[in-house]
Amino acid sequence: MTIRHDGLLVDWLGYATTRLEASDGTVVYLDPGRYGVLSGEWTSPGDSDLPHPAPQNDYPKDGDLVCVTHDHHYDTDAIQRVASQEATVVVYEGVDAANIDRDVTPVDELPYEIVRVTDEDHLSAAGVDCWTVAAYNDPDGPRADADGSVTHPPGFGCGFLLSVGDVTVFWPGDSDALDGFAELDVSLFLANIGGTVVSDRHEAADLAERMDPDLVLPVHYNTIDILTTDSGAFAADVAGRGVPVVLDEKSGRRNQFRS
Protein backbone atom coordinates (compact mmCIF):
# COMPACT_ATOMS: atom_id res chain seq x y z
CA MET A 1 0.00 0.00 0.00
CA THR A 2 1.18 3.52 -0.80
CA ILE A 3 0.34 6.64 1.14
CA ARG A 4 -0.05 9.81 -0.94
CA HIS A 5 0.73 13.10 0.76
CA ASP A 6 1.07 16.45 -1.05
CA GLY A 7 2.44 14.80 -4.18
CA LEU A 8 4.76 12.53 -2.22
CA LEU A 9 4.35 8.73 -2.40
CA VAL A 10 5.26 7.00 0.85
CA ASP A 11 5.64 3.29 1.63
CA TRP A 12 6.53 1.83 4.99
CA LEU A 13 8.20 -1.45 4.02
CA GLY A 14 8.69 -2.81 7.54
CA TYR A 15 11.01 -2.31 10.52
CA ALA A 16 12.49 1.18 9.99
CA THR A 17 12.45 1.08 6.18
CA THR A 18 10.51 3.84 4.44
CA ARG A 19 10.48 4.68 0.72
CA LEU A 20 9.67 8.22 -0.43
CA GLU A 21 9.04 9.19 -4.04
CA ALA A 22 8.64 12.81 -5.14
CA SER A 23 6.48 13.89 -8.05
CA ASP A 24 9.64 14.39 -10.16
CA GLY A 25 10.59 10.74 -9.64
CA THR A 26 13.29 11.28 -7.00
CA VAL A 27 13.35 8.28 -4.65
CA VAL A 28 14.65 8.25 -1.08
CA TYR A 29 15.03 5.27 1.25
CA LEU A 30 15.36 5.71 4.99
CA ASP A 31 17.14 2.98 6.99
CA PRO A 32 16.54 0.15 4.50
CA GLY A 33 16.63 -3.45 5.62
CA ARG A 34 17.03 -5.97 8.44
CA TYR A 35 14.75 -8.77 9.57
CA GLY A 36 13.95 -9.75 5.99
CA VAL A 37 11.81 -6.72 5.20
CA LEU A 38 13.36 -6.31 1.74
CA SER A 39 13.82 -9.98 0.89
CA GLY A 40 10.36 -11.38 1.57
CA GLU A 41 11.67 -13.34 4.57
CA TRP A 42 9.98 -11.28 7.26
CA THR A 43 7.46 -13.12 9.42
CA SER A 44 5.73 -11.09 12.09
CA PRO A 45 6.42 -12.06 15.71
CA GLY A 46 3.62 -14.19 17.13
CA ASP A 47 0.66 -12.50 15.45
CA SER A 48 -0.34 -13.02 11.82
CA ASP A 49 -2.22 -9.73 11.88
CA LEU A 50 0.90 -7.67 12.45
CA PRO A 51 1.96 -5.66 9.40
CA HIS A 52 4.54 -7.02 7.01
CA PRO A 53 5.36 -6.47 3.34
CA ALA A 54 4.37 -8.75 0.50
CA PRO A 55 7.10 -11.28 -0.39
CA GLN A 56 9.61 -9.74 -2.73
CA ASN A 57 12.90 -11.08 -4.04
CA ASP A 58 14.38 -7.77 -5.06
CA TYR A 59 13.68 -4.07 -5.37
CA PRO A 60 14.16 -2.00 -8.51
CA LYS A 61 17.41 -0.32 -7.36
CA ASP A 62 15.71 3.01 -7.86
CA GLY A 63 16.97 4.89 -4.82
CA ASP A 64 18.61 8.23 -5.59
CA LEU A 65 19.30 8.89 -1.92
CA VAL A 66 19.67 6.42 0.95
CA CYS A 67 19.95 7.63 4.55
CA VAL A 68 21.19 5.55 7.49
CA THR A 69 20.78 6.73 11.08
CA HIS A 70 22.96 4.35 13.13
CA ASP A 71 24.60 0.92 13.44
CA HIS A 72 21.39 -1.00 14.20
CA HIS A 73 19.87 0.10 10.89
CA TYR A 74 23.00 -0.36 8.76
CA ASP A 75 22.32 -3.24 6.33
CA THR A 76 24.55 -3.25 3.27
CA ASP A 77 22.65 -6.03 1.51
CA ALA A 78 19.50 -3.93 1.76
CA ILE A 79 21.27 -0.78 0.60
CA GLN A 80 22.42 -2.61 -2.52
CA ARG A 81 18.88 -3.90 -3.11
CA VAL A 82 17.44 -0.39 -3.31
CA ALA A 83 20.20 2.02 -4.36
CA SER A 84 20.69 3.01 -7.99
CA GLN A 85 24.21 2.94 -9.43
CA GLU A 86 24.38 6.73 -9.12
CA ALA A 87 22.90 6.87 -5.63
CA THR A 88 24.19 9.00 -2.80
CA VAL A 89 24.30 7.15 0.52
CA VAL A 90 24.27 9.38 3.58
CA VAL A 91 25.50 7.60 6.69
CA TYR A 92 25.86 8.87 10.23
CA GLU A 93 29.55 9.23 11.17
CA GLY A 94 29.25 6.79 14.08
CA VAL A 95 28.29 3.83 11.89
CA ASP A 96 31.22 1.41 11.97
CA ALA A 97 31.15 -2.10 10.50
CA ALA A 98 33.78 -3.16 13.04
CA ASN A 99 31.27 -2.60 15.83
CA ILE A 100 28.39 -4.48 14.16
CA ASP A 101 27.91 -8.18 14.92
CA ARG A 102 26.45 -8.87 11.49
CA ASP A 103 28.03 -9.46 8.09
CA VAL A 104 28.13 -5.97 6.62
CA THR A 105 30.42 -4.15 4.22
CA PRO A 106 32.42 -1.23 5.64
CA VAL A 107 30.83 2.08 4.72
CA ASP A 108 33.78 3.32 2.65
CA GLU A 109 33.72 0.14 0.54
CA LEU A 110 30.18 0.63 -0.74
CA PRO A 111 30.05 1.33 -4.51
CA TYR A 112 28.22 4.65 -4.24
CA GLU A 113 28.88 8.26 -3.47
CA ILE A 114 29.18 8.18 0.32
CA VAL A 115 28.54 11.18 2.54
CA ARG A 116 29.29 10.93 6.25
CA VAL A 117 27.34 13.25 8.52
CA THR A 118 27.33 14.39 12.12
CA ASP A 119 24.11 15.04 14.02
CA GLU A 120 24.07 18.72 13.06
CA ASP A 121 24.71 18.88 9.32
CA HIS A 122 22.94 20.21 6.25
CA LEU A 123 23.58 18.97 2.73
CA SER A 124 21.88 18.65 -0.63
CA ALA A 125 21.96 15.37 -2.53
CA ALA A 126 19.88 14.10 -5.46
CA GLY A 127 17.89 17.33 -5.29
CA VAL A 128 16.92 16.66 -1.67
CA ASP A 129 17.80 19.01 1.16
CA CYS A 130 18.83 16.99 4.19
CA TRP A 131 19.35 18.13 7.76
CA THR A 132 20.57 15.85 10.55
CA VAL A 133 19.55 16.22 14.17
CA ALA A 134 20.72 14.65 17.40
CA ALA A 135 18.68 11.53 18.22
CA TYR A 136 19.18 9.35 21.29
CA ASN A 137 17.81 7.84 24.48
CA ASP A 138 18.13 10.32 27.32
CA PRO A 139 20.31 8.83 30.11
CA ASP A 140 17.89 10.48 32.54
CA GLY A 141 14.82 9.49 30.55
CA PRO A 142 12.33 6.60 30.35
CA ARG A 143 14.61 4.24 28.35
CA ALA A 144 17.47 4.39 30.86
CA ASP A 145 18.54 1.68 33.29
CA ALA A 146 19.15 2.53 36.93
CA ASP A 147 22.80 3.35 36.16
CA GLY A 148 21.82 5.65 33.27
CA SER A 149 22.86 3.25 30.52
CA VAL A 150 20.74 3.30 27.37
CA THR A 151 20.59 1.37 24.10
CA HIS A 152 21.03 4.51 21.99
CA PRO A 153 23.28 6.93 23.90
CA PRO A 154 23.94 10.50 22.74
CA GLY A 155 26.31 10.42 19.78
CA PHE A 156 25.27 6.92 18.66
CA GLY A 157 22.94 8.03 15.86
CA CYS A 158 21.03 10.85 14.23
CA GLY A 159 17.62 11.72 12.84
CA PHE A 160 16.90 13.09 9.37
CA LEU A 161 14.76 16.03 8.30
CA LEU A 162 14.36 15.95 4.52
CA SER A 163 12.80 18.29 2.00
CA VAL A 164 11.60 15.92 -0.73
CA GLY A 165 9.62 17.52 -3.53
CA ASP A 166 8.86 20.50 -1.27
CA VAL A 167 7.48 18.20 1.45
CA THR A 168 9.38 18.13 4.73
CA VAL A 169 9.68 14.63 6.18
CA PHE A 170 11.07 13.86 9.61
CA TRP A 171 12.41 10.47 10.67
CA PRO A 172 13.89 10.60 14.19
CA GLY A 173 15.66 7.26 13.97
CA ASP A 174 15.96 5.30 17.19
CA SER A 175 15.36 7.96 19.77
CA ASP A 176 13.23 9.19 22.61
CA ALA A 177 10.65 11.84 21.71
CA LEU A 178 13.07 14.68 22.38
CA ASP A 179 11.82 18.19 23.13
CA GLY A 180 13.82 19.69 20.27
CA PHE A 181 11.92 17.66 17.70
CA ALA A 182 8.79 19.68 18.44
CA GLU A 183 10.54 22.81 17.12
CA LEU A 184 11.02 21.37 13.64
CA ASP A 185 8.85 22.46 10.72
CA VAL A 186 7.50 19.09 9.56
CA SER A 187 4.82 18.17 7.03
CA LEU A 188 5.10 14.36 7.35
CA PHE A 189 6.17 12.90 10.69
CA LEU A 190 7.35 9.28 10.55
CA ALA A 191 6.60 8.51 14.19
CA ASN A 192 8.65 5.93 16.03
CA ILE A 193 6.14 4.19 18.32
CA GLY A 194 7.64 0.79 19.19
CA GLY A 195 8.61 1.59 22.77
CA THR A 196 11.17 -0.32 24.89
CA VAL A 197 14.29 1.14 23.24
CA VAL A 198 12.61 4.02 21.37
CA SER A 199 9.70 6.36 22.08
CA ASP A 200 6.44 4.59 22.85
CA ARG A 201 3.07 5.40 21.33
CA HIS A 202 2.08 7.76 24.15
CA GLU A 203 5.28 9.79 23.93
CA ALA A 204 5.07 9.87 20.13
CA ALA A 205 1.46 11.10 20.31
CA ASP A 206 2.49 13.88 22.71
CA LEU A 207 5.27 14.86 20.31
CA ALA A 208 2.93 14.79 17.31
CA GLU A 209 0.56 17.16 19.09
CA ARG A 210 3.39 19.59 19.87
CA MET A 211 4.95 19.31 16.41
CA ASP A 212 1.58 19.70 14.63
CA PRO A 213 2.60 18.18 11.27
CA ASP A 214 0.23 17.89 8.32
CA LEU A 215 0.27 14.09 8.62
CA VAL A 216 1.64 11.42 10.96
CA LEU A 217 2.60 7.95 9.72
CA PRO A 218 3.82 5.56 12.44
CA VAL A 219 6.67 3.17 11.52
CA HIS A 220 9.23 0.90 13.23
CA TYR A 221 6.81 -1.25 15.20
CA ASN A 222 5.54 -4.85 15.29
CA THR A 223 8.55 -6.21 13.46
CA ILE A 224 10.30 -7.81 16.45
CA ASP A 225 8.95 -8.57 19.90
CA ILE A 226 10.48 -5.60 21.69
CA LEU A 227 8.74 -3.22 19.26
CA THR A 228 5.21 -4.61 19.66
CA THR A 229 2.56 -1.92 20.19
CA ASP A 230 -1.05 -0.98 19.42
CA SER A 231 -0.90 1.14 16.29
CA GLY A 232 -4.67 1.61 16.19
CA ALA A 233 -4.65 3.06 19.70
CA PHE A 234 -1.82 5.40 18.68
CA ALA A 235 -3.74 6.57 15.61
CA ALA A 236 -6.91 7.16 17.63
CA ASP A 237 -4.92 9.09 20.23
CA VAL A 238 -3.27 11.35 17.65
CA ALA A 239 -6.54 11.92 15.76
CA GLY A 240 -8.22 12.86 19.05
CA ARG A 241 -5.68 15.65 19.37
CA GLY A 242 -6.68 17.08 15.99
CA VAL A 243 -3.63 15.83 14.06
CA PRO A 244 -4.20 13.84 10.83
CA VAL A 245 -2.72 10.34 11.01
CA VAL A 246 -2.64 7.33 8.71
CA LEU A 247 -1.63 3.68 9.10
CA ASP A 248 0.22 1.74 6.41
CA GLU A 249 -0.26 -1.92 7.31
CA LYS A 250 -0.33 -5.27 5.53
CA SER A 251 -4.10 -5.43 5.17
CA GLY A 252 -3.72 -3.10 2.21
CA ARG A 253 -6.29 -0.75 3.67
CA ARG A 254 -5.41 2.86 3.98
CA ASN A 255 -6.55 3.68 7.46
CA GLN A 256 -6.97 7.45 7.86
CA PHE A 257 -7.92 8.90 11.22
CA ARG A 258 -9.15 12.40 11.88
CA SER A 259 -10.74 13.96 14.91
Buried (B, 14 or more C-beta within 10 A) or exposed (E): BEBEBEEBBBBBBBBBBBBBBBEEEBBBBBBBBBBBBBBEEBEBBEEEEBBBBEEBEEBEEBBBBBBBBBBBBBBBBBBBBBBBEEBBBBBBBBBEBEEBEEEBBEBEEBEBEBBBBEBEBEEEBBBBBBBBBBBBBBBEBBBBEEEEEBBBBEBBBBBBBBBBBEBBBBBBBBBBBBEEBBEBEBBBBBBBBBBBBBBBBBBBBBBBBBBBBBBBBBBBBBBBEEBBBEBEEBBBBBBBBEBBBBBBBBEEEEBEBEE
